Amino acid sequence: MVRQRHLEKVVGSTDPWVVPFVVQLVGEYVLEILVVICDELRDLATPGTCGHLAYGQFIVDNPAFFARTQRRVVSYWSCYYRGTYASFRGYPGCTILDLLRSAASDRAGHPWPNLAPAGVRVDGYC
């Protein structure tokens, strides 16, 4: 809960130290943290906003870090949240990854790689 409390105070900022802190937390297993991030970063869907530019540029500048973050989100969903979110598409971490990839795609000028599973359900069928 300590990370969540501190996150709630800074997540709306695009200060240079905040962006990597928030992206790091996207790759964590705590659902409540993902919900806070998802709620606060909705403006990433709007090109030209400060958040869209800052997060997009961070990902473009740190592709290996973001690739690892994507893999961690999928891994934690698979390990802890498949029972709650049968489809990865419904998991808050997936929503955040979509927003971050969109921002990175706009900054890079090409689609950003999606390392997430496509429509996997608990029973293994799509």
Order of alpha helices (4+ residues) and beta strands (2+ residues): alpha-alpha-alpha-alpha-alpha-alpha
